[in-house]
Amino acid sequence: MSIIEAIFLVVLQPIFWLGFLLVAGIHFKRVKSERSHYHVAINRDFYEGRHYLKNGILFSVIGSAILIAIGVVFPLYWVLIYEATAFLVILLELVWDVSLFFLLVTCLLPISIQAIRTLAPQLLSTQIDKIVPRDFNSASFMLLCTLFFLFRWLMIRRFSPEFLVPQVRQGKRGRKLVSYTWKEFSVVPLIVLVPGSFSQELVPFWPLITFNGKHYAFLVLPLVLSGFVRIWRSSIRTGAANESLQAFRLFSFCLCGFIVTVFLPQTAAVFFAVLVLLVILRFIQRYAKMKKKGKWYVETYDGVRVIAIQPNTPAAKMNLEPGDIILECNGKTIANENEFYMALKLVPTFCSLKVKTYEGELKLTESAVFTDSPHELGLILFH
């Protein structure tokens, strides 16, 4: 298959562009919400769309090259079922992070069928053979899980605090609380091989290869991918690092599972069951740790809490992060937002801050301010 044909297969996918339109909708909704709650857009950059395209195209090239080079084959009917249900999953991504759940559910069907064939073949009818042929190796699905966690790990490694979306709510004791979410979503069009020459019967110029007397057609499998971080009782850097580590561990486990199942196909069900268990335990362990340790990002009476930082502003140059508490401004101790703005006006073109981080460390930072408006500093505070 030529490079031009490969690009044609990817660009032709309507589901890829549907995902891009939904990402554009997410961006406009976020900016509108920020202007409504904070009277300013925290980050007006359309980074969601830029990252969607970069991740989708880059991961498509990497994943497709791996799948074709290894010669991994997927059942035709399973690919068609996956593509049909992927449209619904993309719509659900607007509300929930369901990409991992969708991947596990869709891989569970063929792996379970192969396991039942090994243990109790009399329980399955011959009609099942159309969905998952008897000679099919379940290692293909372990490789698909491997690519998913590899891409999620690479996606989370690009995390930056400037992409966090703050969510403020009222606490039980009258003070405001803020939590943070970061989510990037993409559709990765993976070019995969399926047995048969049906494609050329429908579209004569569709790419087709022949190996050992068998025909294989190229189809595009839209891998729904998301990176998700939610922070509410841990430092931002720690929260992102933990999510990255978990994704890398799951990638490593799936990679080992794929290598083993290539030679021992009957072990696929065991590795997949352990993978599902690890995912469930990860969610339980994460929330258990959150409730046992750490403190909320809460409105404070000892200084002012920074909710967010606008990119490319003096505040961003001062290496301030969401969750920092400003204790002093231009040499003046402050206890609330009004005192902070009054201290800023003492030196309109310069700002020096004493800050306490989420971990409780003290730091001094300073920067020039180009106008005498406090909002030009680039800080988003509790109001």
N, C-alpha and C positions, 0 to 999 in steps of 0.2 A: 504493500500500500504506500502510495506516494505521500509526501508531506501535504500537498494540495488537497488530496482526498481526505486526509485526516482532519485538516482545518475545516473542510467543508462539512464533515460529520459533526464537528463540535459546534460550529456557527449555526448550523441548521436546527439545532435543538430548541424548540419553543420553550421548554421547561427552564432552560438556562436564562432566557430573557424574561420569562415570567418572574423568576427569582429576582432578577435585577430590578424590575418594576416594583416589586414588593419591598426591596431594600430602599429604593427611593422613597416609597411611602413611609417607611420606618424613620428615615432621616427627617422628612418634613414634619412628621408627628413629634419627633424628639425636639426639634428646634422650636416648634409651636408651644410645646409643653414647658420648655425652659423659659421662653419669653413670658409665659403666663405666670409661672411661679417665681421667677427671679428677675423679671423685667428686662432680661437680656439673654441672648443666646450664648450659652457657655462656650460651645464650639460650633461655629457655623460651617466648618469644613465638611464636605460630603465624603468623609473618609470611609463611611460604610460602603458606598458604591465603588470607590477606588479599590478598597481591599477586596470587595466581592469579585471584581474582575481579575485582579492580580492573583488572588488565591485560586479562583476557578481555573484560570488558564494555566498557571504554573503547575498546580497540583494535577491538572489534567494531563499535561505533558509527562510529568514524572510517573504518575500512576499508570497511564496507558503504555508507556515504554516498558515498565516492569511487567505488566500483565501480558503483553504481546511477546516480550523477550523470553519469558518463562514458558509461554504457551498455555496459559490458563484458559480453560473453556468453561462457560456457564450454560446451563440449560436454557433453551430458547423460551419456553413458556414461563419459566421463572423470571427471566429478564423482562418479558412483556408485563407480567403481573407487577413487578417492581416499578416499572416505568409508569403504569397506570395509577398506582397508589402514591407515587412520589408527588403528584400534583397536590393531593390532599395534605400531605405532610408539610409541604412548603407553606401552605396557607396556615397550618397550625403553628408553624414557627413564628408567626406574628405574635402569638400569645405565650407559647411554652417552648422550652428547649426539648424537642422530641426527636432530634436526629439520631441520637444513640439508641433510643427505644425502638425507633423504626428499623434501624439496621439489625438489631438483635432479633426482633420479631420476624423479619423477612428471612434472615439466615436460619432461624429455628426450624422452619418448615422443611427445607431440603435435608438438613442435618438429621432431623428427627426421622424422616422417612428412611434415610440410609441406615440409621441405627435400628429401626424396627425390622428392616429387611434382614439385618444380620441376626437379630435375636428371635424374631417371630415372623418370618416371611409370609406365612399363611394369612396374616391379618390384613394384608394389603391387596387390593385388586390390581389388575393389570392396567387399569386406567391411570393409575398413579405414575406409571412409567412414562407417560407423555410429559408430565411436569418435571420429574427427576428420573432420567434413565438409570437402569440398573448398573451400568458400567461407569457411572459418574463418580468422581473423586471429590469428597467434601472439603479437601484442602483448599479448593477455590474460595470457599466462604471464609475460611480462616485467614487467607491472604487479603480478602476484602476488609475484614475487621482490622488486620494489621495496617493496611493503608489508611483506614479511617483514623486510628489512634495516632499514626505517624503524622498525618495532616493536622489533626487537632493539636498535637504537641507543637508543631511548627507554627500554628496559628497563635497559640497562647504565648509562645516565646516572643512574639511581636507586640505583646501587651504593653500599653503605656498608660499611666494614670490619667492622661488628658482625654482618654476615651471613656472614662467612667461616667456613668449616669447616676447622679444623686437622687435619692427618693426620701423626702422629708415627711415625717408623721409625728403625731402628738404622743408623747410618752405618758405613762401612768401617773407620774408625779408632776405633771404640768410642763415639763421641759420637752423641747423638740428633739427628736432622734433622726439620724440620717443613716441610711444604708446605701451601698453602691452595687451596681450591676454593670458588667461588661459582657457584651455578646456580639460576636461577629458571625455572620451567616453566609454561606456560599453553596453553590451547586457545582460539583466537579464532574464534568462530562468524561467519564472513563470509556475509552474505546476497548471493547472486549470481543472475544471470539465466541461464536455460537455454532453448533454443528448444523450442516445443511446448506443448500444453495438456494433456499426459498427467496432470498433477497433479490437475486438477479431475475427471477421470474416476475417480480413486481417492478423493479427498477433496473434496467439492463446495465447501466454503468456503475451499479453499486459494487464496491470492492469485495473481492472474493479470493481466497487462497485454497490451494490443494496440498495436503500433506499425507503421505502414505496411502494415497488413493481415496482419502476422505476430504470432503469439501467443508470449508468453514467460512462463515460470513462475519462481517464486522457489524456490531451494533454499539450504540452508545448507552452506557449505564449511568444515569444521573445520580451520583453519590451525594446525598444531602448531608452537608457538613456544617457544624457550628462549634464555636469555641465559647465557653461560658464561664464567667467568674462572678460570684456573689460574695460581697464582703460586708460584714456587719459587726463582727466582734474580733477582728484581727487586723493587724496592720496591712496596708494595701500591698506592699511588696511581699510580705509573708503569704498572704492569701493567693496572689498570683503564682508565686513560686510553688506552693503546695499543689495547685491545680496543674501546673506544668509537670511536676514530678509524677503525679498520679497518671497523667496521660502517657508519659514516657514509660512508666512501669507496665501499663496495660499494652502499650505497643510492643514492649519486649516480650511479654507473656504470649501475645498473639503470634509474634514472629517465631518463637520457639514451637508453639503449637502447630503452625503451618509447616515448619521443617519436619516435625515428627509425623504429621498426618500425610505428608507426601509419600512416605515409605510405609506408614501404618494407617491406612484410611479409616480403620475401625475405631481409632482413638479420637476421631473428630468430635464425637458426641461428648466424650469426657472433657476434652479441652474447652468445648463451648459451654458446657454446664459450669465448669469452674470459672470461666470468664463472666458469665451472668452473675454468679455468686460474688465475685470480686467487685463487680459494678454495684451491686446492692449493698455490700458491706462498706464500700467507699462512701456512699451517700449517708448511711447510718453513722459511720465513724466521724464524718465531717460535721454533721449537726450536733453530735454528742460532744465533740471537742469545743465547738462554738459556744455551747451553753455552759460548759464547765470553766472556761478560761476567757480572759479578755474582758474588755469593757466596751460599752456602746460608744458610737460617735454621737455624743450628746451635747446639747446646748450648755455652755459653761458660763458661770458667773465670775470666773477668774480669767479675764481676758476675753478674746473673741475666737470662736472656732471657725476655721476655714472649711467651707463646704466643697468648693471646687476652684480650679484655676483656669482662667482663659488662656489659650495658647498664644504665644508671641506677644506677651505683655511683660511689664517689669516684674510682676509676681512670678511669672514662669522663669524669668532669668534669675530670680533669687532662689530657685530650687525649692520653692514652697510646694507642699503636697496637701491634698485633701486630708483633713483630720488634724492638721497642725493647729496649735493654739497660740495666737499672738499675745504676748504678755506686755511687751513694751513697744512703743513706736516713737522714733525720734527722741529717745531718752525719757519719755513719759510713760509711767505705768498706766495701763488702761484696764477697765473693768467691763466695758460695753461698747457697742458699735458707735455711739455718739462720741465717746471719748477717743475712740480710734480715729474717726474722721477729723476731730479737732486737732489731734496730734499730727495728722498728715498735713494739715494746713499750716503748721508752724514752719515747715520747710517745703514749699510747694514743688520744688524741682528735685527733691531728693527724699529717699525713704530708707530708714534704718530700723530693723526689727529685731526684737528678741523673741524667739519662738520656742515652744515646747512641743516636741513631736508626739505622735501617738504612743510611742514606747516610753515617753517620759524624759527623753534626752533634750538638753538645751542647746540652741544654736543661734548664732548671730548672722544676719544677712542684710545686704543693702543693695540699692539700685537707684539709678536716676529715674525721675518721673518727668515726662515731657509736657504735661499740662498740670494745672492746679485742681483738676477734678479728681476726687477720690476714686471714682469708678474707673478711671483710666489705669489704675494700678492692676486691674485684672483679677481681683478677688471676689468670690461669691461667698457671702456670709449668711448666717441665720438672720431673718428679719422678723 
